[in-house]
Amino acid sequence: MPHIDLVPDRKLLKTNFDGYILSLEPVPVLSTEFTTTNCPQRVKPTEEQYSYYHARLFGMQNHLVRDPWATGQCYYIDVTGMVQRVAYDSTLGRMRPLVPVFKLPLVVPDPVQEDETMAIPRYNCSLVFPSEQLCLLSDGYGTVSVLETGDRTTGREWKLQSTFRPFENNLTEGVLPGGGVLLDGRFLVRDGKRSLHFVMIQIDHQPVAKSKSLLHWFTLEQSAPPAWTASVARTLESKGYPRYCAFDYHATAVLVASDESFRFLHDSEHPVVMPDPKPEPAEAEEQPAWERYPFRWTQTLEEVNITFDKHPGVQYRVITEPSSGVTGLQVFANDVLVIDGSQLCSAIDHENIIWAMDRKTLEITLQKQTAGAGWPFLFPGGPDETILGGSDTDAQLADLPPATNLSAPLESCDFEGEQETYYTLERLSCINHTATHSVSLGSGPPLFTLTLRPGLPAAFALRHDVDACLWQLQPTTFGSEDCRLQHEGTLHAFGYVQASKQQQKYLGCPPDMGYAVICESHRGIYIYKSSYGSSGAGLRNRHGTQVAIGQHQFVSLKDTGEVLGISCEDEFLVLLTEKAILTLQITNG
């Protein structure tokens, strides 16, 4: 499986960026108060939905969905089940009145069967826009609707084309009773056939074990318009939680970022062949080579050091010169291949491999091709990194992943928990049910996702040193099992300021990446712009070159209740709160 190294484009980085200065300029805020009938609908977890994954799914869901096909429009679902359109008039500089576009029948628990009804897991409503004229809407209780929206800029009423209940579909295995939350959708036309793909998440609560995340991938086909019928159902499972989930361009694979790998459990089109469990080694010869001939390894920002303690009767051999079929690095012990350069976590500089052997040890030094990034492992299934440290304080510092830049070291607030957690982005193909590509994301998950251009898979923001880089999946030809990610833009120093905010709920930026946002649940919202405008354009160091200065602003949220959703546009920002819709007018320059 190829490992992809995310190497930022240096042209999109600012080495002279000198941070943010607080701006006292007021941010105009427009408020649209809710009535008792159009306030946002929200389902809270029950007593059976108390796992960490439930808390994250219910607490972090963005209830204000931006329409990438119609600039300046977003949608939410109110307490009556009405889908409300929120639109901003840029010419008048004000919000337009809310426009109801579709009535979703909400399931009301029957008091007579209250115990049975409440036992069915229920989630919040969710919607996605797979195309400019279609919408997928989930009621959170087990029904997914396909809606024909037409031109959404007109605000006309949406029409129902089909309804689909995954739990009752005869193609499905592994779908739990109740609803789920939509994560992504994609509309395709190939060989004259129209198909809809969507993926939704369910949490499989385990009372005595760690809860699991289930991703259900469904394919609908339109054989007799306007009705849609289910053709393929797939289920993936993991003990982790997906922090990013999106289809590729042809919906032949799904990209998932998580701290635990996902694997296919079911595929109604191509049966999933479960691998046979590996028998436990009965003899020493069946153990992995590195267990029979152990070694230890450590790393710095630039290099990896491997040390073998020599033992009687063991002959070591190191090959560094490339040859036919050989990568340029192979380490043998008694003619047993212990380290294969093609299996290393990341690429190395094969021309600068240094090794030395004496009567006690064999030491090998590898130069990282991409300096500044820590390796979570040496090779898959290999030994853990040896942590060197004397005092307790040194040991605690050594437990932290290595910093990408010694002049800007990471701090404890940069990591979500006390234990080391490594995240990986994998491309999971529906053709062979395997991970075709893997990207090591390090100890930090994607910060947020956004759609840069209509029709493209969602891009994701990933911390790089103190910055946040936005990565976009690139198009490939149909049938190609390829995966290429391109650096599209940079939010300068946003990774640093994000790590210092402990009360953050929503993060985001607009498609033009003109500003970035950190939104708290109640207190306020931080806005970061990479440029200070004309007043800061000429700032210079007293004895140095010109520096770049950004500005940040803080907007206090008072008496609006909890923030339930956020939508970032180039010139304004929309917040969905419990009591009102707030529009923050962003001025650039």
N, C-alpha and C positions, 0 to 999 in steps of 0.2 A: 504494500500500500504506500503510494508516494506521500511524503511529508512536505507540506508547503510552508516556506518561510515568508512571512509578511515583511517585506523590506520597503519602508516608506520612501517616497519620492523626495529627494532632498530639495527639489525646487519648490515643494509645498511646505517646507519647514522654515521657520524664522529663527535663526541663531541669535539675532539681535533683539528679540522680543523681551522687553524689560518689565512685564507685568501689567497689572491693572490699577488704575487710579479711580477712587470713588468719585462719581459725578453727582452733584446735588441738583441737577436739572430735573424738574418734575416729569413723571411719565403720565400722560393723560390716560385716564381709566374711565371707560364707559360701562355702565351697569344696566342689565336688564333683569328686573326682579321676576321671580316665578310666582305663579298662582298655585293654588292647592292641587290643580289638575295637571299642570305641565312641569312640575319639579321632577328631577331625574329618578328613574326607577333603580332600586338597589336592593339586592338580596344579600343578606348576611349569613355567614356559615352557621350551621346547626351544631348541636352538641356532638354529633358524630363526625363533623368536619373540623377537627381541631389540630391536625398535623401542621408542620411548618409549611409544607407545600400548599395546603389549603389556605393558610394565612397569606402566603405570598400571592396566590392566584386571586383571592378575593380582594386583598388590600391594594395590590399594585395594578389591577386592571384599569386601563384607560377607557373611560366611558364616553369620551368625546372623540369620535372617529373622523379623521380628516379625509376628505375626498381628493385623491391625487389627480383625478381627471377634471375637476372643476375648482380652480384656484379661488380661495376665499370662502369655501363652504365646508362645513362639518356637520355631524349628525349625532344625536343622542336619543335615547328611548325614555319616555316619561313614565310616571306611575300608572297611567292608564293603558300602557302598551303602544302609545302613539310614537312613531318615528318622527322627530322634529328636526327640521332643517335650520341650521344657524348660518347666516350669511352676512358678510360685511360689505358695505357699499364704499369702495375706495374713492369714488368721485365725490361723494358727500361727506365722507369721513365719519360714518355712523353705522350702527347695526340696523339691519332690516328686521321687520317683525318675524317672529317664528312662524314657520310654515309646516303644518302637519302633512306628511306625504304617504304614510301607510299606517294602518291600525293592526297591531299584532295582538291576537287573542292571547291573553295571559291566563295561565292555569291558576284557578283559585282553589285552595284546599277545601275539601268538603268536610264540614264539622262532624258529620256522622262517621266518616272514615279518616278522621284526623291523624290517628296514629299510623295508619297504613300509608297515607299520603306523605306525611312528614318523613317517613322512613326512606322515601325515594330521594337520592341526592339531587339537589337543585343548584344551578349556577346562575350567574348574572347573564342577562341578554348580551349578545355580541353580534357585530356585523362586519363584513369585509366587502370591498369592491373589486371583483375580479376583472371587470372591464368598464368601459365608459357608459354602458347601458344595462348592466346587470348588477345585482346586489344579492349577497347571501346573508340571511338573517336567522340567528338561533335564538329560541325563546329560553334557553337555559334549562329546559325541562324535558328535552328529548326530541324536539322537532326543529328541523332546518328547512327554511323556505327559500325558494329561488324567485326573485322579484325582477320584473322588467321595469326599469326606471325611465327609459327614454333619455332625452336630454335633461340632465339634472340641473342645469343652470336655469331652467324655466320654473322649477318648483312645482311641477305638475304631480298628480297623484301616481304612485307606483302601482303596478298590477302584479298580482300573484300568478306565477306560472306553474309551480309545483311545490309540494311539501314532501319531506323525506324524514322518516324516523329511523335512525341508524340501529337502534336496539331491536326493532321489529323486522329489519331487513334480513332476508334469508341468506345473503352473501356474507353476513358479518359473524365473526367470532371474536370473543374477547371484549366486546363493548359492554360496559356496565349499565345497569338500569339508571335512568335519569338523563340529565343533559350533559353539556360540555361547553367549552368556550372556543370559538373560532379563532385560529391563529393566522391563517393565510388562505388565499384562494387564487386560482388562475384559470382563465378562459382561453381555450385553444381552438383553432380551426385547422384541421389537417386532412387532406384528401377529401374535402367537402364535408367532413364530419365535424360537428360542434361538440365540444366536451368541456365539462367543468370539473376542476379538481379543488378540493378543499381539505384542510387538515384541522382537527380540533383536539383539545386536550381534556383528559379526565384524570382525576387523582384516585388511585386505588389505595384506600386506607387499610393498613395492616395493623391490627391492635397490638400485636406483640413483636412486630418487626418494623423495619423502615418502610414508609409508604413509597409507592411506585407511581411514576408518571406514564400514562398511556397516550400515545398519539395515534389517532384514527384518521387514515387517509382514504377519502372516498372519491370515486370518479363517477360523474353523471354524464349521460349522453342524451342528445336531443334527436331521437329518431323520428318523432311525429310532432313538429312544433305546434304549440309552445311547451308541451309537456317534456319533463326530464325524467329519465329512469336511471336507477343505479346499475352500474355495470361492473365495477371493481371495488373491493373493500380491502384495506390493508391495516394492520395494527403493529405498532412498534412499542417497545417497553424499555424502561430504564429505572434504576434506583435513584437517578438524579432528576434535576428539574431543568427544562429547556429555557435558556436565557435568550435564545434566538432560534427562530424556526421559519424557514421560507422555502418555497419551491424553486428549482432552477428554471431556466427559460422554457424548456420543453416539458416540464412536469414529469421527467423521468427519474428524478431524484429529489430528495428533500435534504436541506442543509440544517443541521441542528448543532447548537453550541450548548454544552452541558459539562458538569463535573463528573458525570458517569456516562458511559457510552450507551446508545440506544441500539436495540437489535430487533429484527423483524420476528414477530410471533405468528402472523397470519397474512396470507395473500390469496384472495379468491381466484386470481388469474393464473399465477404461477405458485404452486404449493411451496411453502418454505421447508427446506431440508435442514433440520436441526443437526448441528454437528454432534458426533458421538462423543460422550464424555471421555476425556483422556484418562487411561488407567494410571493408577499411582505407580511410580517406579518401584519395581521389586528389587532391582540390583543397582549397584552404584553406577554401572555403565550406562543406565537409562536416565540418570540425572542430567540436568543441563550442564553444559561444559563449564560454565562459570562457577558452578557449585563444586565440581570435581577439581577445578583448578582456580580457586578463588583469587580475587583481586579487590582492590579498593580504588575509588576515584573521587576526585574533588574538582571544583571548577572555580574560575574567576570570571571577570567580565569578558576577557579576551581568549582564555584558553581552558583546556580540560587536561587534567593530570591523572594518569593511570599508573598504579603501582602493584607489581606482583612480588610477593615474598617467595624467594626461590626455595625449593624443597629438594631433598636428595632423590635422585632417580627421575626427575622431571627436566626435560630439555625444552627450552623456549626458543621460538623462532619468530622474527618480525619481518614482514614484507611491506615495504613502502613504495616500491617502484611499480607503476601501472603496467599491466600486461593484458593480454586478451582475456576478457571475462572477469578481470580482477579490478576492483575499484582503486587500488593503490594503498590500502591498509588492511593487513590481515595479521593476527597474532595467533600463533599456534603453541600448544603445550603438548609435547609427545605426539605431534602430528594431528592433534585434535584442534579444530578451529574454535577458539574461545571468543575472539572479537572480530566481527566482520564490518568493514567500513561502510558497506552499503546499508547496514541496519541502524546506523547511528541516528540519534534524535534529530540532528540538523547537519548541514553541510560543513565540511572542514576544508582548510587549505592543505591540499595533499603535498604541495611543494615545500611546506615548512613543518613536516613531522620530525620531531626530535625524539630519539630514544637512546638510552644508555643502560648497560648491564654490568653489574659487578658480581662478586661471589654471593651477595645476600639479596639483592633486589634487581628487578627490571622496571625501569621507569620510562614512561612514554608521555610526551607532551604534544597535544593537538591544538592547533590554532583555529579558533572559530572563524568561519567565513563571515558570519554576521555577529559582530561584537556588540556587547551591551545587553544581551538577552540570556536569561538563565535557562538551562536545560532541565526539564522536570525528570528526565531519565536519560541514561546513556544509550540504551537500546531497549526495545520492548521486551519485557519479562526479565530484564537484567537486575543486578543488585542496586540497592538504594545508595544514594550519595553519602559518602562519609563526611560527617560534620565535625570539624575541628574546633575546639574551644576549651579554655581552661576553666575560668570561674563560671558561676551560674549566670552572670550577666552576659558573658561571652557566649555561653551556650544559647541563651535566649535570642541574642542577635544573630547567631549563626543559623537559627531555625527559620529566619526570614529569607525569602528568595533574594538572590543577589540583585543589587540595584543596577539599573541600566545606565546610570551616569553617576560617577562618584561625586561630581560637583552638586548633584541634586539627589541625595539619597532618599530612599523610601522610608516611611515611618510606619509605626504600628497601625495608624488610622487608614493606611492604604489597603489593609487586608480585612476581609469581612469577619473572619472568626479567628479563634486562637489556633486552630489546626490548619496546616497547610492544605490548600485546596487548589488543584490545577484544573483548568478548563480547556476543553478541546472542541474545535469545530470540525465536524465530519460531514462528508457528502455520502448519504445513504441511498444507494441505487435500488430501484424496484426491479431491475432486470436480474441481478444476481444476488440481491439481498445482502450485500456487503458494503462496508465503508470503502469507497474507491479512493478517497483523498482525506487527509487529516491535517489540521492546522493547530499547532500548539499555541494557546492563548496565554499561557502563563498562569499566574495566580489571580488575575482579574478577569471577570466575565465581561462581555460587551456592555457598554454603559447604557446605550439606548439604540433604537432602530428608527429609520425613517425612509420614506420613498423619495428619492431624488428626482426621478422623472416618471411619468405615468407609464405603466406597463412593465417596469423593471422590477426585479425582486428587491425586497427591502435591503438597503444598505445598513451597516452597523458601525457604531463608533467604538473604537478600542483604544485603550490608553497606551501611549508610547512615550516613555520617559515622563515628562510633565505635561505633554500635549495629549490631545485626543485626535486620532486619525480616523477618517471615514473610509470604509472599504466597500467596494461595489463588485458584485459578481459580474463577470464579463460574458457576453453571448458566445455560444458554441454552436457548431453544426448539429443537426438532429442525428441522434445515434452515437454521438461522440461522448465517451465517458471521460470528459475533461472538466477541470475546475480551475479557473483563473480569477484571482481577486486583484483589483486595481485600487490604488490609493487615489481617492477623488478629492480630498480636501483635508484641512487641518484646523482644529479649534485650539488655538495657541494657549498653552498653560491651563487648559480646561481640566486636564487630568489632575493637576495639582490642587486647584481650588475645589474640585469635586470631592477629592479625598478628605478635605477638611470639613465638609458639611455632613454632620451626623444625622440631621433630621430630614434629609432629602427624600422625596417621594417620586416625582417625575423629573426626568431629564429630557432635553430635546434641543433641536435647532431647526431652522427653516431650510427649504431646499437650496437657497443660495448661500447658506452657511454664514450669513452676515452677523449672527449673534448666537449665543448659547444660553440655555435656561436651566436653572436648578430651582425646582418648585417644592416647597414644604407642604405638609398636609394642611396646616392651619395658619401658621404665623406670617409667612410672606414668600416672596419670589425674588430670586437673584437673576439679573440679566447681565451678560458679559458680551461686550463688543470688542473685536480685535483692533479696532481703530478708534482713536480719541477724536477724530475729526480734524478740522483745520486748526484748531487751537493746540493740538498736540502733534501736528505733523512735523514741526521743526525742532522738536526736543532733541538735545544732544547731551552727551556726557561732557563734563567740563574739559577733560583731556582725552577725548576719544571720538569714535565715529558716531554717526547718527543712530539713535535707538528707536525702537517701535514701542509705543505706549497704547494700551487699551483702556477701556473704562468699564466700570461695573456700577449697576444701579440696584437699589433695593426698594421693592414696592411692598408696603405693609398691607396685609389682608385683615380687615376688621369686620366682624359681624356677618360673615358670609358662610360660615360653616366649613366643613371639610372640603378640600379640593378633590373632585372626583374624575377630572379629565383635563387634558391640555391639548391644544392644537397650535402649531407654530407655522405662521406664514411669514413672507419676506418683510412685510411692513407692519404687521400687527400680530398679537398673541391673544388667543382666546382661552379662558379658563372656565371650566364647568364646576360650580360649587353647589352645595346643598341648597342654597337660597337664591342664587342669581348666576347669570352669565356675565363674566367680566371680559372686556376687551381692552387690552393694553396697546396703545398706539406707539410703535417703535419708530424712532427717527434715526436714520443713518446719515452720518456726516456731522 
